[in-house]
């Protein structure tokens, strides 16, 4: 790819009357490239859009297909094709292309792997339709395979980050040493004072959906007497109670507010 500065230099040398071979030697490019850009003229080089990087969980799509095939053999469901031989060949091709940084070919092999997984999922969905026991057995694995196959990079909403724990979410920490953590937020309600037997946990509540601040963990409708309660400082009270939120002011409004505060500010006493 010829950069814009090199293109300008090629055209400038061509206006000076240099030959194609001389321009190619000075620019360090091939003569065919020089002829092509002289014929096109001054056009900024068009860069192709970079292909999205493959997801970390894409490499587990062959494992999901093998998992569904093993479950089908265990339950006695016959498949049209298991894709064991060609699936292994496509996985090896994807790994080799990715190691050689041939990302276009690696993406083509990955799409082949995803196609094999989709065919097995659709075949199993047709075979178990109407069989309650089989549908109950295949439902978790089919749901997980479809979610992994359909999710894409930069998509909004829930995504699968772990196969053995699909409920895991990406939590933004905003820290320099650790930008993200994977898990589910949990809210704990403990006693104020530590007893002799240890610290007691009165209530535990999982907070799925990645909330910004953890609300009060004590469940509603309980008859326990609570005389005093303390909350974690990490929970933002303004995020929970809309009455505590301050209105966001624009820059002219903030300047006017400071002027009004200066008018009502008491003058300092003169120093003697």
Secondary structure, DSSP 8 states (H G I E B T S, - for coil): ---HHHHHHHHHHHHTT--HHHHHHHHTS-HHHHHHHHHH-S-------------GGGGGHHHHHHHHHHHHHHHT---S---HHHHHHHHHHHHHHHHTT-HHHHHHHHHHHHHHHHHHHHHHHHHHTT-HHHHHHHHHHHHHHHHHHH--TT--S-----SS-TT-EEEE---SS-SEEEE-EEEEEE-SS-BTTB--EEEEEEETTT-SS----S-TT-----S-----TTS-HHHH-GGG------HHHHHHHHHHHHHTS-------
